[in-house]
Amino acid sequence: MTAYDDAVQRYFAAWNAAPEELDKAVAAAFSDDATYTDPLADVRGHEQLAAAISGARQQFPGFVFRPAGAVDGHHALVRFGWELVAPDGSAPVAGSDVAALTDDGRISSVSGFLDRVPAA
């Protein structure tokens, strides 16, 4: 497994963490002052990251984030696709993210894009 794959695996572990494990998973995946920006969120630091993840999980109870496609990286950048999968196996939400990594392999920033969202 490459450093890119490892970072992405920890990223998904944070997004899928149970509430009691969320703080630990966020700390393992993200640097202390990491930023996360997508069309719906713009947060910094572990506390705000955990709140954003909790909010998404509350909005989509029972759903799981999973990787979609291959992980690609160069230098300190990694990009990957993802899907938000419902209990019935459908994936109504999908996106792609680009993350910058620190020297220790944690994520220092994420720029997220929503590629598929449910119709309002």
Chimera marker file (.cmm) of the C-alpha trace (Angstrom):
<marker_set name="trace">
<marker id="1" x="0.000" y="0.000" z="0.000" r="1" g="1" b="0" radius="0.5"/>
<marker id="2" x="1.312" y="3.437" z="-0.880" r="1" g="1" b="0" radius="0.5"/>
<marker id="3" x="1.330" y="6.482" z="1.392" r="1" g="1" b="0" radius="0.5"/>
<marker id="4" x="-1.477" y="7.853" z="-0.788" r="1" g="1" b="0" radius="0.5"/>
<marker id="5" x="-3.637" y="4.758" z="-0.257" r="1" g="1" b="0" radius="0.5"/>
<marker id="6" x="-2.911" y="4.842" z="3.470" r="1" g="1" b="0" radius="0.5"/>
<marker id="7" x="-3.956" y="8.497" z="3.762" r="1" g="1" b="0" radius="0.5"/>
<marker id="8" x="-7.174" y="7.859" z="1.839" r="1" g="1" b="0" radius="0.5"/>
<marker id="9" x="-7.938" y="4.796" z="3.970" r="1" g="1" b="0" radius="0.5"/>
<marker id="10" x="-7.620" y="6.902" z="7.155" r="1" g="1" b="0" radius="0.5"/>
<marker id="11" x="-9.785" y="9.610" z="5.516" r="1" g="1" b="0" radius="0.5"/>
<marker id="12" x="-12.615" y="7.116" z="4.955" r="1" g="1" b="0" radius="0.5"/>
<marker id="13" x="-12.136" y="5.692" z="8.451" r="1" g="1" b="0" radius="0.5"/>
<marker id="14" x="-12.779" y="9.197" z="9.812" r="1" g="1" b="0" radius="0.5"/>
<marker id="15" x="-15.867" y="9.755" z="7.655" r="1" g="1" b="0" radius="0.5"/>
<marker id="16" x="-17.255" y="6.340" z="8.659" r="1" g="1" b="0" radius="0.5"/>
<marker id="17" x="-16.256" y="6.403" z="12.342" r="1" g="1" b="0" radius="0.5"/>
<marker id="18" x="-18.787" y="5.714" z="15.054" r="1" g="1" b="0" radius="0.5"/>
<marker id="19" x="-19.476" y="8.786" z="17.201" r="1" g="1" b="0" radius="0.5"/>
<marker id="20" x="-17.343" y="7.469" z="20.079" r="1" g="1" b="0" radius="0.5"/>
<marker id="21" x="-14.373" y="6.907" z="17.720" r="1" g="1" b="0" radius="0.5"/>
<marker id="22" x="-14.706" y="10.068" z="15.627" r="1" g="1" b="0" radius="0.5"/>
<marker id="23" x="-12.223" y="12.308" z="17.465" r="1" g="1" b="0" radius="0.5"/>
<marker id="24" x="-9.519" y="9.616" z="17.368" r="1" g="1" b="0" radius="0.5"/>
<marker id="25" x="-10.156" y="8.884" z="13.677" r="1" g="1" b="0" radius="0.5"/>
<marker id="26" x="-10.044" y="12.590" z="12.744" r="1" g="1" b="0" radius="0.5"/>
<marker id="27" x="-6.733" y="13.003" z="14.605" r="1" g="1" b="0" radius="0.5"/>
<marker id="28" x="-5.285" y="9.980" z="12.782" r="1" g="1" b="0" radius="0.5"/>
<marker id="29" x="-6.347" y="11.246" z="9.355" r="1" g="1" b="0" radius="0.5"/>
<marker id="30" x="-5.878" y="15.027" z="9.596" r="1" g="1" b="0" radius="0.5"/>
<marker id="31" x="-3.170" y="17.404" z="10.801" r="1" g="1" b="0" radius="0.5"/>
<marker id="32" x="-4.131" y="19.644" z="13.732" r="1" g="1" b="0" radius="0.5"/>
<marker id="33" x="-4.903" y="22.679" z="11.552" r="1" g="1" b="0" radius="0.5"/>
<marker id="34" x="-6.226" y="20.792" z="8.517" r="1" g="1" b="0" radius="0.5"/>
<marker id="35" x="-8.816" y="22.456" z="6.309" r="1" g="1" b="0" radius="0.5"/>
<marker id="36" x="-11.756" y="20.892" z="4.497" r="1" g="1" b="0" radius="0.5"/>
<marker id="37" x="-13.611" y="22.817" z="1.813" r="1" g="1" b="0" radius="0.5"/>
<marker id="38" x="-16.440" y="21.620" z="-0.426" r="1" g="1" b="0" radius="0.5"/>
<marker id="39" x="-19.584" y="23.317" z="-1.760" r="1" g="1" b="0" radius="0.5"/>
<marker id="40" x="-21.336" y="22.784" z="1.604" r="1" g="1" b="0" radius="0.5"/>
<marker id="41" x="-18.544" y="23.221" z="4.153" r="1" g="1" b="0" radius="0.5"/>
<marker id="42" x="-15.447" y="25.276" z="4.872" r="1" g="1" b="0" radius="0.5"/>
<marker id="43" x="-13.865" y="24.165" z="8.157" r="1" g="1" b="0" radius="0.5"/>
<marker id="44" x="-10.490" y="24.131" z="9.918" r="1" g="1" b="0" radius="0.5"/>
<marker id="45" x="-9.108" y="21.980" z="12.723" r="1" g="1" b="0" radius="0.5"/>
<marker id="46" x="-10.141" y="18.721" z="14.321" r="1" g="1" b="0" radius="0.5"/>
<marker id="47" x="-13.167" y="20.085" z="16.185" r="1" g="1" b="0" radius="0.5"/>
<marker id="48" x="-14.741" y="21.657" z="13.085" r="1" g="1" b="0" radius="0.5"/>
<marker id="49" x="-13.849" y="18.617" z="10.942" r="1" g="1" b="0" radius="0.5"/>
<marker id="50" x="-15.536" y="16.298" z="13.441" r="1" g="1" b="0" radius="0.5"/>
<marker id="51" x="-18.601" y="18.565" z="13.489" r="1" g="1" b="0" radius="0.5"/>
<marker id="52" x="-18.810" y="18.555" z="9.677" r="1" g="1" b="0" radius="0.5"/>
<marker id="53" x="-18.514" y="14.768" z="9.579" r="1" g="1" b="0" radius="0.5"/>
<marker id="54" x="-21.131" y="14.388" z="12.324" r="1" g="1" b="0" radius="0.5"/>
<marker id="55" x="-23.478" y="16.688" z="10.425" r="1" g="1" b="0" radius="0.5"/>
<marker id="56" x="-23.149" y="14.648" z="7.236" r="1" g="1" b="0" radius="0.5"/>
<marker id="57" x="-23.696" y="11.412" z="9.143" r="1" g="1" b="0" radius="0.5"/>
<marker id="58" x="-26.824" y="12.852" z="10.817" r="1" g="1" b="0" radius="0.5"/>
<marker id="59" x="-28.158" y="14.009" z="7.457" r="1" g="1" b="0" radius="0.5"/>
<marker id="60" x="-27.598" y="10.532" z="5.975" r="1" g="1" b="0" radius="0.5"/>
<marker id="61" x="-28.132" y="8.014" z="8.807" r="1" g="1" b="0" radius="0.5"/>
<marker id="62" x="-27.059" y="4.473" z="7.961" r="1" g="1" b="0" radius="0.5"/>
<marker id="63" x="-25.077" y="5.595" z="4.903" r="1" g="1" b="0" radius="0.5"/>
<marker id="64" x="-21.390" y="4.729" z="4.423" r="1" g="1" b="0" radius="0.5"/>
<marker id="65" x="-18.678" y="6.579" z="2.515" r="1" g="1" b="0" radius="0.5"/>
<marker id="66" x="-16.668" y="4.326" z="0.210" r="1" g="1" b="0" radius="0.5"/>
<marker id="67" x="-13.918" y="4.913" z="-2.344" r="1" g="1" b="0" radius="0.5"/>
<marker id="68" x="-14.860" y="5.020" z="-6.019" r="1" g="1" b="0" radius="0.5"/>
<marker id="69" x="-12.118" y="4.350" z="-8.533" r="1" g="1" b="0" radius="0.5"/>
<marker id="70" x="-8.379" y="4.417" z="-8.105" r="1" g="1" b="0" radius="0.5"/>
<marker id="71" x="-6.350" y="6.605" z="-5.778" r="1" g="1" b="0" radius="0.5"/>
<marker id="72" x="-3.902" y="8.805" z="-7.677" r="1" g="1" b="0" radius="0.5"/>
<marker id="73" x="-1.102" y="10.861" z="-6.219" r="1" g="1" b="0" radius="0.5"/>
<marker id="74" x="2.068" y="12.777" z="-6.884" r="1" g="1" b="0" radius="0.5"/>
<marker id="75" x="4.353" y="14.757" z="-4.633" r="1" g="1" b="0" radius="0.5"/>
<marker id="76" x="2.270" y="15.624" z="-1.558" r="1" g="1" b="0" radius="0.5"/>
<marker id="77" x="-1.082" y="15.531" z="-3.390" r="1" g="1" b="0" radius="0.5"/>
<marker id="78" x="-3.641" y="12.760" z="-3.627" r="1" g="1" b="0" radius="0.5"/>
<marker id="79" x="-6.953" y="12.626" z="-5.478" r="1" g="1" b="0" radius="0.5"/>
<marker id="80" x="-9.729" y="10.100" z="-5.197" r="1" g="1" b="0" radius="0.5"/>
<marker id="81" x="-13.401" y="9.577" z="-5.860" r="1" g="1" b="0" radius="0.5"/>
<marker id="82" x="-16.006" y="8.549" z="-3.341" r="1" g="1" b="0" radius="0.5"/>
<marker id="83" x="-19.644" y="7.560" z="-3.015" r="1" g="1" b="0" radius="0.5"/>
<marker id="84" x="-22.118" y="7.869" z="-0.178" r="1" g="1" b="0" radius="0.5"/>
<marker id="85" x="-23.859" y="4.494" z="-0.096" r="1" g="1" b="0" radius="0.5"/>
<marker id="86" x="-27.355" y="3.983" z="1.308" r="1" g="1" b="0" radius="0.5"/>
<marker id="87" x="-28.382" y="0.895" z="3.288" r="1" g="1" b="0" radius="0.5"/>
<marker id="88" x="-30.118" y="-0.392" z="0.127" r="1" g="1" b="0" radius="0.5"/>
<marker id="89" x="-26.812" y="-0.260" z="-1.804" r="1" g="1" b="0" radius="0.5"/>
<marker id="90" x="-27.664" y="2.769" z="-3.926" r="1" g="1" b="0" radius="0.5"/>
<marker id="91" x="-25.194" y="5.665" z="-4.016" r="1" g="1" b="0" radius="0.5"/>
<marker id="92" x="-27.184" y="8.891" z="-4.437" r="1" g="1" b="0" radius="0.5"/>
<marker id="93" x="-24.195" y="11.133" z="-3.660" r="1" g="1" b="0" radius="0.5"/>
<marker id="94" x="-20.727" y="10.955" z="-5.204" r="1" g="1" b="0" radius="0.5"/>
<marker id="95" x="-17.763" y="13.252" z="-5.397" r="1" g="1" b="0" radius="0.5"/>
<marker id="96" x="-14.059" y="13.628" z="-5.833" r="1" g="1" b="0" radius="0.5"/>
<marker id="97" x="-11.499" y="15.132" z="-3.508" r="1" g="1" b="0" radius="0.5"/>
<marker id="98" x="-7.954" y="16.424" z="-3.770" r="1" g="1" b="0" radius="0.5"/>
<marker id="99" x="-5.940" y="16.386" z="-0.552" r="1" g="1" b="0" radius="0.5"/>
<marker id="100" x="-2.527" y="17.695" z="0.437" r="1" g="1" b="0" radius="0.5"/>
<marker id="101" x="-0.465" y="15.526" z="2.764" r="1" g="1" b="0" radius="0.5"/>
<marker id="102" x="1.944" y="16.457" z="5.510" r="1" g="1" b="0" radius="0.5"/>
<marker id="103" x="5.342" y="14.811" z="5.962" r="1" g="1" b="0" radius="0.5"/>
<marker id="104" x="3.790" y="12.348" z="8.421" r="1" g="1" b="0" radius="0.5"/>
<marker id="105" x="1.153" y="11.311" z="5.858" r="1" g="1" b="0" radius="0.5"/>
<marker id="106" x="-1.815" y="13.036" z="7.451" r="1" g="1" b="0" radius="0.5"/>
<marker id="107" x="-4.047" y="15.335" z="5.438" r="1" g="1" b="0" radius="0.5"/>
<marker id="108" x="-3.437" y="19.078" z="5.737" r="1" g="1" b="0" radius="0.5"/>
<marker id="109" x="-6.172" y="20.193" z="3.333" r="1" g="1" b="0" radius="0.5"/>
<marker id="110" x="-9.034" y="18.788" z="1.291" r="1" g="1" b="0" radius="0.5"/>
<marker id="111" x="-10.730" y="20.399" z="-1.679" r="1" g="1" b="0" radius="0.5"/>
<marker id="112" x="-13.930" y="18.473" z="-2.302" r="1" g="1" b="0" radius="0.5"/>
<marker id="113" x="-16.274" y="18.436" z="-5.270" r="1" g="1" b="0" radius="0.5"/>
<marker id="114" x="-19.797" y="17.032" z="-5.481" r="1" g="1" b="0" radius="0.5"/>
<marker id="115" x="-20.192" y="15.117" z="-8.730" r="1" g="1" b="0" radius="0.5"/>
<marker id="116" x="-23.649" y="13.626" z="-8.083" r="1" g="1" b="0" radius="0.5"/>
<marker id="117" x="-26.294" y="14.864" z="-5.647" r="1" g="1" b="0" radius="0.5"/>
<marker id="118" x="-29.955" y="13.944" z="-5.197" r="1" g="1" b="0" radius="0.5"/>
<marker id="119" x="-32.507" y="16.143" z="-6.924" r="1" g="1" b="0" radius="0.5"/>
<marker id="120" x="-34.060" y="18.636" z="-4.524" r="1" g="1" b="0" radius="0.5"/>
<link id1="1" id2="2" r="1" g="1" b="0" radius="0.2"/>
<link id1="2" id2="3" r="1" g="1" b="0" radius="0.2"/>
<link id1="3" id2="4" r="1" g="1" b="0" radius="0.2"/>
<link id1="4" id2="5" r="1" g="1" b="0" radius="0.2"/>
<link id1="5" id2="6" r="1" g="1" b="0" radius="0.2"/>
<link id1="6" id2="7" r="1" g="1" b="0" radius="0.2"/>
<link id1="7" id2="8" r="1" g="1" b="0" radius="0.2"/>
<link id1="8" id2="9" r="1" g="1" b="0" radius="0.2"/>
<link id1="9" id2="10" r="1" g="1" b="0" radius="0.2"/>
<link id1="10" id2="11" r="1" g="1" b="0" radius="0.2"/>
<link id1="11" id2="12" r="1" g="1" b="0" radius="0.2"/>
<link id1="12" id2="13" r="1" g="1" b="0" radius="0.2"/>
<link id1="13" id2="14" r="1" g="1" b="0" radius="0.2"/>
<link id1="14" id2="15" r="1" g="1" b="0" radius="0.2"/>
<link id1="15" id2="16" r="1" g="1" b="0" radius="0.2"/>
<link id1="16" id2="17" r="1" g="1" b="0" radius="0.2"/>
<link id1="17" id2="18" r="1" g="1" b="0" radius="0.2"/>
<link id1="18" id2="19" r="1" g="1" b="0" radius="0.2"/>
<link id1="19" id2="20" r="1" g="1" b="0" radius="0.2"/>
<link id1="20" id2="21" r="1" g="1" b="0" radius="0.2"/>
<link id1="21" id2="22" r="1" g="1" b="0" radius="0.2"/>
<link id1="22" id2="23" r="1" g="1" b="0" radius="0.2"/>
<link id1="23" id2="24" r="1" g="1" b="0" radius="0.2"/>
<link id1="24" id2="25" r="1" g="1" b="0" radius="0.2"/>
<link id1="25" id2="26" r="1" g="1" b="0" radius="0.2"/>
<link id1="26" id2="27" r="1" g="1" b="0" radius="0.2"/>
<link id1="27" id2="28" r="1" g="1" b="0" radius="0.2"/>
<link id1="28" id2="29" r="1" g="1" b="0" radius="0.2"/>
<link id1="29" id2="30" r="1" g="1" b="0" radius="0.2"/>
<link id1="30" id2="31" r="1" g="1" b="0" radius="0.2"/>
<link id1="31" id2="32" r="1" g="1" b="0" radius="0.2"/>
<link id1="32" id2="33" r="1" g="1" b="0" radius="0.2"/>
<link id1="33" id2="34" r="1" g="1" b="0" radius="0.2"/>
<link id1="34" id2="35" r="1" g="1" b="0" radius="0.2"/>
<link id1="35" id2="36" r="1" g="1" b="0" radius="0.2"/>
<link id1="36" id2="37" r="1" g="1" b="0" radius="0.2"/>
<link id1="37" id2="38" r="1" g="1" b="0" radius="0.2"/>
<link id1="38" id2="39" r="1" g="1" b="0" radius="0.2"/>
<link id1="39" id2="40" r="1" g="1" b="0" radius="0.2"/>
<link id1="40" id2="41" r="1" g="1" b="0" radius="0.2"/>
<link id1="41" id2="42" r="1" g="1" b="0" radius="0.2"/>
<link id1="42" id2="43" r="1" g="1" b="0" radius="0.2"/>
<link id1="43" id2="44" r="1" g="1" b="0" radius="0.2"/>
<link id1="44" id2="45" r="1" g="1" b="0" radius="0.2"/>
<link id1="45" id2="46" r="1" g="1" b="0" radius="0.2"/>
<link id1="46" id2="47" r="1" g="1" b="0" radius="0.2"/>
<link id1="47" id2="48" r="1" g="1" b="0" radius="0.2"/>
<link id1="48" id2="49" r="1" g="1" b="0" radius="0.2"/>
<link id1="49" id2="50" r="1" g="1" b="0" radius="0.2"/>
<link id1="50" id2="51" r="1" g="1" b="0" radius="0.2"/>
<link id1="51" id2="52" r="1" g="1" b="0" radius="0.2"/>
<link id1="52" id2="53" r="1" g="1" b="0" radius="0.2"/>
<link id1="53" id2="54" r="1" g="1" b="0" radius="0.2"/>
<link id1="54" id2="55" r="1" g="1" b="0" radius="0.2"/>
<link id1="55" id2="56" r="1" g="1" b="0" radius="0.2"/>
<link id1="56" id2="57" r="1" g="1" b="0" radius="0.2"/>
<link id1="57" id2="58" r="1" g="1" b="0" radius="0.2"/>
<link id1="58" id2="59" r="1" g="1" b="0" radius="0.2"/>
<link id1="59" id2="60" r="1" g="1" b="0" radius="0.2"/>
<link id1="60" id2="61" r="1" g="1" b="0" radius="0.2"/>
<link id1="61" id2="62" r="1" g="1" b="0" radius="0.2"/>
<link id1="62" id2="63" r="1" g="1" b="0" radius="0.2"/>
<link id1="63" id2="64" r="1" g="1" b="0" radius="0.2"/>
<link id1="64" id2="65" r="1" g="1" b="0" radius="0.2"/>
<link id1="65" id2="66" r="1" g="1" b="0" radius="0.2"/>
<link id1="66" id2="67" r="1" g="1" b="0" radius="0.2"/>
<link id1="67" id2="68" r="1" g="1" b="0" radius="0.2"/>
<link id1="68" id2="69" r="1" g="1" b="0" radius="0.2"/>
<link id1="69" id2="70" r="1" g="1" b="0" radius="0.2"/>
<link id1="70" id2="71" r="1" g="1" b="0" radius="0.2"/>
<link id1="71" id2="72" r="1" g="1" b="0" radius="0.2"/>
<link id1="72" id2="73" r="1" g="1" b="0" radius="0.2"/>
<link id1="73" id2="74" r="1" g="1" b="0" radius="0.2"/>
<link id1="74" id2="75" r="1" g="1" b="0" radius="0.2"/>
<link id1="75" id2="76" r="1" g="1" b="0" radius="0.2"/>
<link id1="76" id2="77" r="1" g="1" b="0" radius="0.2"/>
<link id1="77" id2="78" r="1" g="1" b="0" radius="0.2"/>
<link id1="78" id2="79" r="1" g="1" b="0" radius="0.2"/>
<link id1="79" id2="80" r="1" g="1" b="0" radius="0.2"/>
<link id1="80" id2="81" r="1" g="1" b="0" radius="0.2"/>
<link id1="81" id2="82" r="1" g="1" b="0" radius="0.2"/>
<link id1="82" id2="83" r="1" g="1" b="0" radius="0.2"/>
<link id1="83" id2="84" r="1" g="1" b="0" radius="0.2"/>
<link id1="84" id2="85" r="1" g="1" b="0" radius="0.2"/>
<link id1="85" id2="86" r="1" g="1" b="0" radius="0.2"/>
<link id1="86" id2="87" r="1" g="1" b="0" radius="0.2"/>
<link id1="87" id2="88" r="1" g="1" b="0" radius="0.2"/>
<link id1="88" id2="89" r="1" g="1" b="0" radius="0.2"/>
<link id1="89" id2="90" r="1" g="1" b="0" radius="0.2"/>
<link id1="90" id2="91" r="1" g="1" b="0" radius="0.2"/>
<link id1="91" id2="92" r="1" g="1" b="0" radius="0.2"/>
<link id1="92" id2="93" r="1" g="1" b="0" radius="0.2"/>
<link id1="93" id2="94" r="1" g="1" b="0" radius="0.2"/>
<link id1="94" id2="95" r="1" g="1" b="0" radius="0.2"/>
<link id1="95" id2="96" r="1" g="1" b="0" radius="0.2"/>
<link id1="96" id2="97" r="1" g="1" b="0" radius="0.2"/>
<link id1="97" id2="98" r="1" g="1" b="0" radius="0.2"/>
<link id1="98" id2="99" r="1" g="1" b="0" radius="0.2"/>
<link id1="99" id2="100" r="1" g="1" b="0" radius="0.2"/>
<link id1="100" id2="101" r="1" g="1" b="0" radius="0.2"/>
<link id1="101" id2="102" r="1" g="1" b="0" radius="0.2"/>
<link id1="102" id2="103" r="1" g="1" b="0" radius="0.2"/>
<link id1="103" id2="104" r="1" g="1" b="0" radius="0.2"/>
<link id1="104" id2="105" r="1" g="1" b="0" radius="0.2"/>
<link id1="105" id2="106" r="1" g="1" b="0" radius="0.2"/>
<link id1="106" id2="107" r="1" g="1" b="0" radius="0.2"/>
<link id1="107" id2="108" r="1" g="1" b="0" radius="0.2"/>
<link id1="108" id2="109" r="1" g="1" b="0" radius="0.2"/>
<link id1="109" id2="110" r="1" g="1" b="0" radius="0.2"/>
<link id1="110" id2="111" r="1" g="1" b="0" radius="0.2"/>
<link id1="111" id2="112" r="1" g="1" b="0" radius="0.2"/>
<link id1="112" id2="113" r="1" g="1" b="0" radius="0.2"/>
<link id1="113" id2="114" r="1" g="1" b="0" radius="0.2"/>
<link id1="114" id2="115" r="1" g="1" b="0" radius="0.2"/>
<link id1="115" id2="116" r="1" g="1" b="0" radius="0.2"/>
<link id1="116" id2="117" r="1" g="1" b="0" radius="0.2"/>
<link id1="117" id2="118" r="1" g="1" b="0" radius="0.2"/>
<link id1="118" id2="119" r="1" g="1" b="0" radius="0.2"/>
<link id1="119" id2="120" r="1" g="1" b="0" radius="0.2"/>
</marker_set>
